[in-house]
Amino acid sequence: MKIFDMHTHCFPDALAPKALPHLAEISKSPYYGSGTYSDLCEKVLSAGGSGAMLLHIATKPSQMTSVNNFAAACQHGNFYSFGSVFPTAENAVEELHRIKELGLKGVKLHPDYQFFFVNEPAVFPVYETAAELRLPITFHAGRDPYSPDTVHCTPEMLAEISARFPTLKIIAAHMGGMEMPDEVEKHLLGCENVYFDTAFATRTLDPDRCGSLIRRHGIEKVFFATDFPWSTIEKEMKLLKGCGFSGEELEMICHKNAERVFGISLV
């Protein structure tokens, strides 16, 4: 079975040795690998994966150009990238057009590291433009160790954005909201333009709860993901296979949904 990992991260070779230990200290989580692009590709393929989506984050307005250039340079074979904008930057909308021109597959926003709430009107122009350009947005959804006392992207907030921007493809990472399955169940299940990824679902979900959320939301709107280097294909696939899905359902989650939504063909 083909496995496409919809949520991975890497860093430029010169930055990885500093970035990964720093982020691990914040998250109090072990990591797997060196954090470089070459290591990510090797780890995915050696674990039986067919390819991956690399999600990049601009944590300052000044980083947008370099982050998106690096994202574009990482697109080879079955490895694709999302770019990023700092959503309150003056030139964020302009950079979205450049992301489209670079051939990147979408936009990653991390509200905790980018210091905004997802339902702030100040960032609505980014959503409007992304929808016009048909660029899906992946949000870090739910809690994050970086700001444990403040949730910048709750399932309820995402439901509000989903209704306000019905043509925007929203990917709510971490099964709709890390450490917030009750809120996901209440606010997001069945939202037509909202997709989930399974990134690091092993952190908080057991197979019964994970499987129930996926079935009730819609198997056609869920992507397999790990959040590598914070988790691995082996760990997250063990959880997914414990959910009781049929072979065809696993195929949809593991690669067919991504191929359909992003217009890619894994070879």
N, C-alpha and C positions, 0 to 999 in steps of 0.2 A: 504493500500500500504506500502511495506517495504521502509524504508529510511535509507540509509547508508551514513553517513557524512564522506566524503573523506579527510577532512582537519581540524584537531583539535589539540589542544596543552594542555599539562599539565606538572606539575613539581613535583619533589619529595616533600613530605609533609613538610619537614624542609625548603625547598627553596621557596615554593609557596608564603608565606606571604610577602616576600621581592621582589621576581621577578615580580609578577603581578602589584603591584603599580608602580614599577620602569618603566616597559614597558608601562603602561598606561600613565605615565607622558611624555614619549618620543612620543607616538603615538597620544596623546591628544584625546584618545578614551575611553569611558566607557568599563567596562568588566562585565561579567556575571558569578557569581560563585566564588569559592575560588582558582581555579587553580590546585587543586589536582586531582589525578587519580580517586579517588572514587567519587568526586563531578562531574567530567566530565561524568562518566558512568551514574550517577543518572540523570543528566540534559538531556543527550541524550535520555535515556529510558522514562523519564517522559514527554518529548516533542513528543513522538511517534516514535522516532528513533529505528532502529533495531540493530545498531552497528556503529562503527566508525573506522577510521584510525587515529592513533596518530602520529603526525609528530614531531620529536625531532631534535634539532640543537646543534651541537658542536661549540661553539664560540671561543674555544681555542684548539690547538692540544692536550693539556693535558686532555681535557674533553672527548675525543672520547671513551675511554674504559668505563667510568662511564655512559655516556649518552646512549651508546648502551646496556649496561647491564640493565639500567633502562627501555629502550625501550622493551627489551625482557621480562622483568618482567611484563610489562603492557599487554602482549598478553594473553587474556582469552576470551573464548566464541566468541562473534562476535566483539571483540575489538582487532585490529591489530595495528602494529607499523611499521613505517619507522625508520631506524637508520640514522646516520649522520657521515660524516667525515669532518675534516678541510682540504679542498682540496689541500692546499699547504704544508701540513705537510709531513715530510719525510716518515712516515709510513701510509699514507692515503690509498695507494693501498693494503697494507697488512690488514688494518682494514676493507676494503671492503670484503675481503674473510671471515673475522670473522663475519661480518654482515650477509653474506649468511649462514654461519654455524649456526648462532643463529636463523635462520628461519624468519628473518625480511623481510618485503615485498618490501622494496625499500630503497632509500636514499633521505634525505631532505638536500638541500643546500640553504642557504640564503646569497647571495653574499654581501648584505649590512653589515650584522653582521660578515661575514667571510672575508671581505676586499679583494674581487677579482672581476674582470670582467669576465663574463661567457665565453667570447671568447678569454681569455688569453691562449696561448699555454702551459703555466706551469701547467694548470689543465687538459689538454687533457688526460693524463694517467688515471685519475679518470673516465672520460667518457668511454675510451676504455675498462677499466676493468669492469665497471658497465654493459656495453653492453655485454661483454663476459659472465658475471655471470647472465645475464638476470635480473638485478636489475633496475627497473625504477628509474628515478631521478625526484623528484619534486623540481622545482625552485621557489623561490619567484620571480615573474616576475613583472616588471614595477616599479613604484615609491614606496618609503618607507619613512615614516617620520624620520627614523633614519639618512638618508642622503638625504634630500629633493632636494639638488642641483645637485646630481650625481646619475644617474640611472645605476646601475651595471648590470642589466639584462633587456635590451630592447627587444621588439619583433623582431627587426631586428637582434640582436645578437643571439637570440634563433633560428631564421631561418637559420643562418649560421651554428650553431651547429647541427641542424637537418639535414642539407645537408652533413656536414662533417662526422657525425656518424649516418648513416641511420638505423642501427640496435638497436640504443639506444631508449628506450621508454622515452620520455620527457613529463612531466606533467607541463604545464605552469600555475601556480596558478593565481588566481584572474582574470579569463577569459582571460588569455594570457598576461596580463600586466595591473597592477593596474593603473587607471587613464590615460590609454593610448589606448583607443579603436580604434582610427583612425590608429595608428601604427599597432595594432593587425590585423585590417582589411587589411592593405596594405601588411604585411609581413608573417603572420602566418596562415591565413585561408586556410584550405585544406592541410597543411603540413602532410604528411602521418604518420609520427611517433610522432606527437605532439598531446597531449591530453590537454584539459582545465579542471580546476575545477572552480566551481562557488563561491569560498570562498569570502565572504564579497562583493559580486557583488552589494549589495544594497548601498554600499558606493558611487558609481559613475554611475551606470547604471539604466535606467528605463526599464520596461518590453519590450517595442518595440525594443530598441537597444540590450538588452540582448538576446531576442528571435531571432533576426536577425543574430547575431554573432554565436549563437549555431547552427541554421539551416544551415548556410553557411559553417561552419566548419565541421559539421557532427554530428548528435545527438549521434551516436555510439562512439564518441570520447570526450564526456563530462561527468564529474562526479559532482553530487551534493555535495556541501561543504559549510561550514559556517565560518571557521576560529575561531571557539569557543576557548577561551572565549570572543572573540571580537565581535562576532555576535551569533545568535541563529538559531535553526532549524525553529522556528516560523517565524522569519523575512525573512530568505532567501527563505523559501518555499512560502511565500506570493508573492515574486517577481517571482519565477519560475512558479507558477500557473497562474500568470498574463500574461505569454508569449504566451498563446494560444496553448499549446501542447496537443496532444491527450493523452488518458489514457496510451496507450502503449508507447508513447514517454516519458512520465513522468516516467514510470516504468524503461525504459532504463537508463535515467539520474540518477534516484534516487537509483537504486541498481543493475540492470542487467549488466550495463557496468563494474562496479567494480567487480562483481562476476566473469565475464568472464575474465577480464584482470588479476586479482590477483588469480584466481583459488580458490575462497572461496565460501562457500554456507551458506547463512544466515538462521539460524534456529530460 
